[in-house]
Amino acid sequence: MAAGYIANQKKVSGCIGAGFMLWALAGIPYVMFMDDLTWRYLGMAVLVIAGISSFVLGSFAEQEQYKILKEEPLIFDHGYLKELSGFWQSERKKYVCPF
């Protein structure tokens, strides 16, 4: 259940991050199409709508079965906790800068 919760939170965070990215990218058509207002506003509208839909998708992607994990502390078997910690330590090493 803990691994499923982590995977679900990763999916939700990805959707919310993509929404913020699309909102930030909405400024590109504004700067890029100075002469043609139609393409400027159409490009901005498409990116803003895609960002909003990404937020909505992320908010509905959260599953109800994991709500109890936010309210109560998790208690793991010592062996499973060690295995889970080792897995996330190896994942962290992939993304941390070596210097």
Summary of the structure (lengths in Angstrom):
residues: 99
radius of gyration: 19.8
end to end distance: 34.9
largest distance: 64.2
contacts: 229
relative contact order: 0.14
helix: 82%
strand: 0%
